Amino acid sequence: MEVEEEFLHNATSMARFAEEEIKQFITWTGKRSPYNRTAEEIKAKLQTIVDDIKLLKKEYVDIATTNSVLRHPSTSS
């Protein structure tokens, strides 16, 4: 696994773990707690991060695929 792939895997895992933790926090503290608004804001920010990581991963895969094709062109004519 390339270092970039390892980063993307780790970042995805950490973001997913953080999302689950904040959801659990919201459940434990309740919707009417003074922390709920801040927790919901964090949850929204985490979703943005998850979406950004997905875009970064897609971009990385697209570029890696293009570079692979350029380095190893088909030998069939």
DRENTORKOL-3810 file (N, C-alpha, C; in nm, 4 decimals):
REM DRENTORKOL-3810
@n.u->0.0853; n.v->-0.1182; n.w->0.0000; ca.u->0.0000; ca.v->0.0000; ca.w->0.0000; c.u->0.0891; c.v->0.1234; c.w->0.0000
@n.u->0.0585; n.v->0.2136; n.w->-0.0912; ca.u->0.1317; ca.v->0.3401; ca.w->-0.1005; c.u->0.1019; c.v->0.4257; c.w->0.0230
@n.u->0.1928; n.v->0.5179; n.w->0.0556; ca.u->0.1715; ca.v->0.6035; ca.w->0.1729; c.u->0.0461; c.v->0.6888; c.w->0.1574
@n.u->0.0174; n.v->0.7311; n.w->0.0351; ca.u->-0.1028; ca.v->0.8107; ca.w->0.0120; c.u->-0.2290; c.v->0.7282; c.w->0.0390
@n.u->-0.2259; n.v->0.6028; n.w->-0.0058; ca.u->-0.3400; ca.v->0.5140; ca.w->0.0178; c.u->-0.3581; c.v->0.4869; c.w->0.1670
@n.u->-0.2460; n.v->0.4694; n.w->0.2378; ca.u->-0.2520; ca.v->0.4471; ca.w->0.3823; c.u->-0.3104; c.v->0.5698; c.w->0.4526
@n.u->-0.2665; n.v->0.6884; n.w->0.4110; ca.u->-0.3224; ca.v->0.8113; ca.w->0.4685; c.u->-0.4726; c.v->0.8177; c.w->0.4471
@n.u->-0.5170; n.v->0.7952; n.w->0.3227; ca.u->-0.6593; ca.v->0.8026; ca.w->0.2916; c.u->-0.7391; c.v->0.6999; c.w->0.3717
@n.u->-0.6849; n.v->0.5813; n.w->0.3859; ca.u->-0.7518; ca.v->0.4777; ca.w->0.4659; c.u->-0.7612; c.v->0.5219; c.w->0.6124
@n.u->-0.6504; n.v->0.5694; n.w->0.6680; ca.u->-0.6482; ca.v->0.6123; ca.w->0.8084; c.u->-0.7393; c.v->0.7330; c.w->0.8316
@n.u->-0.7364; n.v->0.8282; n.w->0.7392; ca.u->-0.8207; ca.v->0.9471; ca.w->0.7536; c.u->-0.9689; c.v->0.9096; c.w->0.7488
@n.u->-1.0044; n.v->0.8192; n.w->0.6595; ca.u->-1.1426; ca.v->0.7733; ca.w->0.6500; c.u->-1.1848; c.v->0.7037; c.w->0.7786
@n.u->-1.0972; n.v->0.6188; n.w->0.8303; ca.u->-1.1279; ca.v->0.5466; ca.w->0.9545; c.u->-1.1429; c.v->0.6420; c.w->1.0722
@n.u->-1.0534; n.v->0.7383; n.w->1.0829; ca.u->-1.0606; ca.v->0.8336; ca.w->1.1943; c.u->-1.1862; c.v->0.9189; c.w->1.1862
@n.u->-1.2215; n.v->0.9629; n.w->1.0676; ca.u->-1.3417; ca.v->1.0452; ca.w->1.0524; c.u->-1.4665; c.v->0.9638; c.w->1.0853
@n.u->-1.4701; n.v->0.8394; n.w->1.0392; ca.u->-1.5847; ca.v->0.7532; ca.w->1.0677; c.u->-1.5962; c.v->0.7280; c.w->1.2191
@n.u->-1.4835; n.v->0.7032; n.w->1.2829; ca.u->-1.4813; ca.v->0.6823; ca.w->1.4273; c.u->-1.5289; c.v->0.8085; c.w->1.4997
@n.u->-1.4820; n.v->0.9245; n.w->1.4574; ca.u->-1.5223; ca.v->1.0505; ca.w->1.5201; c.u->-1.6721; c.v->1.0740; c.w->1.5036
@n.u->-1.7255; n.v->1.0419; n.w->1.3859; ca.u->-1.8698; ca.v->1.0564; ca.w->1.3628; c.u->-1.9497; c.v->0.9696; c.w->1.4602
@n.u->-1.9066; n.v->0.8457; n.w->1.4746; ca.u->-1.9769; ca.v->0.7546; ca.w->1.5654; c.u->-1.9688; c.v->0.8033; c.w->1.7098
@n.u->-1.8549; n.v->0.8561; n.w->1.7483; ca.u->-1.8380; ca.v->0.9068; ca.w->1.8847; c.u->-1.9276; c.v->1.0268; c.w->1.9110
@n.u->-1.9373; n.v->1.1184; n.w->1.8164; ca.u->-2.0208; ca.v->1.2366; ca.w->1.8374; c.u->-2.1684; c.v->1.1979; c.w->1.8401
@n.u->-2.2074; n.v->1.1004; n.w->1.7560; ca.u->-2.3452; ca.v->1.0508; ca.w->1.7596; c.u->-2.3757; c.v->0.9902; c.w->1.8968
@n.u->-2.2813; n.v->0.9152; n.w->1.9477; ca.u->-2.2987; ca.v->0.8535; ca.w->2.0787; c.u->-2.3073; c.v->0.9609; c.w->2.1875
@n.u->-2.2240; n.v->1.0629; n.w->2.1773; ca.u->-2.2265; ca.v->1.1727; ca.w->2.2729; c.u->-2.3632; c.v->1.2406; c.w->2.2729
@n.u->-2.4169; n.v->1.2653; n.w->2.1536; ca.u->-2.5480; ca.v->1.3294; ca.w->2.1420; c.u->-2.6553; c.v->1.2417; c.w->2.2067
@n.u->-2.6470; n.v->1.1130; n.w->2.1834; ca.u->-2.7434; ca.v->1.0201; ca.w->2.2434; c.u->-2.7323; c.v->1.0220; c.w->2.3953
@n.u->-2.6116; n.v->1.0188; n.w->2.4468; ca.u->-2.5908; ca.v->1.0156; ca.w->2.5913; c.u->-2.6346; c.v->1.1448; c.w->2.6594
@n.u->-2.6052; n.v->1.2576; n.w->2.5967; ca.u->-2.6338; ca.v->1.3853; ca.w->2.6624; c.u->-2.7756; c.v->1.4334; c.w->2.6372
@n.u->-2.8385; n.v->1.3825; n.w->2.5326; ca.u->-2.9771; ca.v->1.4195; ca.w->2.5050; c.u->-2.9882; c.v->1.5437; c.w->2.4194
@n.u->-3.0989; n.v->1.5521; n.w->2.3477; ca.u->-3.1232; ca.v->1.6638; ca.w->2.2550; c.u->-3.1390; c.v->1.7975; c.w->2.3271
@n.u->-3.1806; n.v->1.7938; n.w->2.4512; ca.u->-3.2048; ca.v->1.9201; ca.w->2.5242; c.u->-3.0868; c.v->1.9660; c.w->2.6082
@n.u->-2.9772; n.v->1.8950; n.w->2.5990; ca.u->-2.8612; ca.v->1.9341; ca.w->2.6795; c.u->-2.8007; c.v->2.0629; c.w->2.6251
@n.u->-2.7276; n.v->2.1344; n.w->2.7097; ca.u->-2.6631; ca.v->2.2583; ca.w->2.6624; c.u->-2.5535; c.v->2.2294; c.w->2.5592
@n.u->-2.5104; n.v->2.1018; n.w->2.5489; ca.u->-2.4033; ca.v->2.0652; ca.w->2.4560; c.u->-2.4552; c.v->2.0290; c.w->2.3182
@n.u->-2.5841; n.v->2.0080; n.w->2.3053; ca.u->-2.6393; ca.v->1.9538; ca.w->2.1816; c.u->-2.6087; c.v->2.0394; c.w->2.0591
@n.u->-2.6263; n.v->2.1691; n.w->2.0686; ca.u->-2.6031; ca.v->2.2560; ca.w->1.9523; c.u->-2.4587; c.v->2.2454; c.w->1.9045
@n.u->-2.3649; n.v->2.2513; n.w->1.9989; ca.u->-2.2234; ca.v->2.2416; ca.w->1.9628; c.u->-2.1918; c.v->2.1038; c.w->1.9050
@n.u->-2.2475; n.v->2.0002; n.w->1.9655; ca.u->-2.2250; ca.v->1.8646; ca.w->1.9154; c.u->-2.2799; c.v->1.8493; c.w->1.7733
@n.u->-2.3953; n.v->1.9065; n.w->1.7465; ca.u->-2.4526; ca.v->1.9001; ca.w->1.6117; c.u->-2.3655; c.v->1.9759; c.w->1.5120
@n.u->-2.3074; n.v->2.0876; n.w->1.5537; ca.u->-2.2174; ca.v->2.1629; ca.w->1.4664; c.u->-2.0926; c.v->2.0813; c.w->1.4337
@n.u->-2.0396; n.v->2.0150; n.w->1.5345; ca.u->-1.9224; ca.v->1.9295; ca.w->1.5137; c.u->-1.9576; c.v->1.8160; c.w->1.4183
@n.u->-2.0747; n.v->1.7577; n.w->1.4374; ca.u->-2.1204; ca.v->1.6496; ca.w->1.3504; c.u->-2.1274; c.v->1.6968; c.w->1.2048
@n.u->-2.1780; n.v->1.8166; n.w->1.1822; ca.u->-2.1861; ca.v->1.8721; ca.w->1.0468; c.u->-2.0466; c.v->1.8957; c.w->0.9888
@n.u->-1.9554; n.v->1.9473; n.w->1.0709; ca.u->-1.8180; ca.v->1.9686; ca.w->1.0250; c.u->-1.7514; c.v->1.8360; c.w->0.9896
@n.u->-1.7772; n.v->1.7343; n.w->1.0701; ca.u->-1.7211; ca.v->1.6020; ca.w->1.0411; c.u->-1.7731; c.v->1.5490; c.w->0.9081
@n.u->-1.9001; n.v->1.5734; n.w->0.8800; ca.u->-1.9562; ca.v->1.5285; ca.w->0.7524; c.u->-1.8867; c.v->1.5985; c.w->0.6369
@n.u->-1.8558; n.v->1.7256; n.w->0.6537; ca.u->-1.7818; ca.v->1.7991; ca.w->0.5509; c.u->-1.6440; c.v->1.7378; c.w->0.5309
@n.u->-1.5791; n.v->1.7020; n.w->0.6402; ca.u->-1.4466; ca.v->1.6393; ca.w->0.6326; c.u->-1.4555; c.v->1.5049; c.w->0.5608
@n.u->-1.5566; n.v->1.4254; n.w->0.5954; ca.u->-1.5757; ca.v->1.2953; ca.w->0.5298; c.u->-1.5950; c.v->1.3156; c.w->0.3791
@n.u->-1.6767; n.v->1.4115; n.w->0.3421; ca.u->-1.6999; ca.v->1.4408; ca.w->0.2003; c.u->-1.5709; c.v->1.4858; c.w->0.1317
@n.u->-1.4918; n.v->1.5686; n.w->0.1995; ca.u->-1.3645; ca.v->1.6150; ca.w->0.1440; c.u->-1.2667; c.v->1.4993; c.w->0.1255
@n.u->-1.2618; n.v->1.4083; n.w->0.2204; ca.u->-1.1737; ca.v->1.2916; ca.w->0.2093; c.u->-1.2167; c.v->1.2047; c.w->0.0916
@n.u->-1.3476; n.v->1.1876; n.w->0.0725; ca.u->-1.3974; ca.v->1.1096; ca.w->-0.0410; c.u->-1.3545; c.v->1.1729; c.w->-0.1731
@n.u->-1.3650; n.v->1.3054; n.w->-0.1812; ca.u->-1.3222; ca.v->1.3754; ca.w->-0.3030; c.u->-1.1718; c.v->1.3604; c.w->-0.3256
@n.u->-1.0947; n.v->1.3729; n.w->-0.2183; ca.u->-0.9501; ca.v->1.3571; ca.w->-0.2282; c.u->-0.9151; c.v->1.2158; c.w->-0.2745
@n.u->-0.9836; n.v->1.1166; n.w->-0.2193; ca.u->-0.9582; ca.v->0.9779; ca.w->-0.2580; c.u->-0.9914; c.v->0.9563; c.w->-0.4053
@n.u->-1.1040; n.v->1.0106; n.w->-0.4511; ca.u->-1.1425; ca.v->0.9974; ca.w->-0.5915; c.u->-1.0377; c.v->1.0628; c.w->-0.6808
@n.u->-0.9940; n.v->1.1819; n.w->-0.6433; ca.u->-0.8923; ca.v->1.2523; ca.w->-0.7203; c.u->-0.7627; c.v->1.1721; c.w->-0.7261
@n.u->-0.7226; n.v->1.1167; n.w->-0.6112; ca.u->-0.6003; ca.v->1.0372; ca.w->-0.6051; c.u->-0.6118; c.v->0.9142; c.w->-0.6954
@n.u->-0.7253; n.v->0.8436; n.w->-0.6859; ca.u->-0.7452; ca.v->0.7235; ca.w->-0.7671; c.u->-0.7460; c.v->0.7593; c.w->-0.9156
@n.u->-0.8145; n.v->0.8671; n.w->-0.9508; ca.u->-0.8198; ca.v->0.9093; ca.w->-1.0916; c.u->-0.6803; c.v->0.9405; c.w->-1.1458
@n.u->-0.6025; n.v->1.0140; n.w->-1.0694; ca.u->-0.4672; ca.v->1.0513; ca.w->-1.1135; c.u->-0.3767; c.v->0.9290; c.w->-1.1171
@n.u->-0.3853; n.v->0.8434; n.w->-1.0148; ca.u->-0.3038; ca.v->0.7226; ca.w->-1.0116; c.u->-0.3360; c.v->0.6320; c.w->-1.1299
@n.u->-0.4635; n.v->0.6216; n.w->-1.1638; ca.u->-0.5049; ca.v->0.5391; ca.w->-1.2771; c.u->-0.4517; c.v->0.5973; c.w->-1.4075
@n.u->-0.4646; n.v->0.7284; n.w->-1.4234; ca.u->-0.4138; ca.v->0.7950; ca.w->-1.5438; c.u->-0.2635; c.v->0.7749; c.w->-1.5561
@n.u->-0.1903; n.v->0.7938; n.w->-1.4465; ca.u->-0.0453; ca.v->0.7769; ca.w->-1.4491; c.u->-0.0070; c.v->0.6330; c.w->-1.4801
@n.u->-0.0821; n.v->0.5376; n.w->-1.4275; ca.u->-0.0552; ca.v->0.3970; ca.w->-1.4529; c.u->-0.0741; c.v->0.3640; c.w->-1.6005
@n.u->-0.1793; n.v->0.4170; n.w->-1.6603; ca.u->-0.2060; ca.v->0.3932; ca.w->-1.8020; c.u->-0.0965; c.v->0.4568; c.w->-1.8870
@n.u->-0.0515; n.v->0.5745; n.w->-1.8485; ca.u->0.0537; ca.v->0.6425; ca.w->-1.9240; c.u->0.1863; c.v->0.5682; c.w->-1.9149
@n.u->0.2156; n.v->0.5095; n.w->-1.7987; ca.u->0.3410; ca.v->0.4358; ca.w->-1.7799; c.u->0.3373; c.v->0.2991; c.w->-1.8465
@n.u->0.2173; n.v->0.2403; n.w->-1.8540; ca.u->0.2034; ca.v->0.1049; ca.w->-1.9065; c.u->0.0977; c.v->0.1022; c.w->-2.0171
@n.u->0.1280; n.v->0.1645; n.w->-2.1308; ca.u->0.0282; ca.v->0.1672; ca.w->-2.2371; c.u->0.0013; c.v->0.0259; c.w->-2.2894
@n.u->-0.1157; n.v->0.0069; n.w->-2.3413; ca.u->-0.1547; ca.v->-0.1221; ca.w->-2.3983; c.u->-0.0649; c.v->-0.1552; c.w->-2.5164
@n.u->-0.0266; n.v->-0.2813; n.w->-2.5264; ca.u->0.0598; ca.v->-0.3226; ca.w->-2.6366; c.u->-0.0201; c.v->-0.3645; c.w->-2.7584
@n.u->-0.1539; n.v->-0.3721; n.w->-2.7422; ca.u->-0.2364; ca.v->-0.4108; ca.w->-2.8566; c.u->-0.2604; c.v->-0.2906; c.w->-2.9467
@n.u->-0.2656; n.v->-0.3157; n.w->-3.0763; ca.u->-0.2882; ca.v->-0.2080; ca.w->-3.1729; c.u->-0.4189; c.v->-0.2236; c.w->-3.2425
END
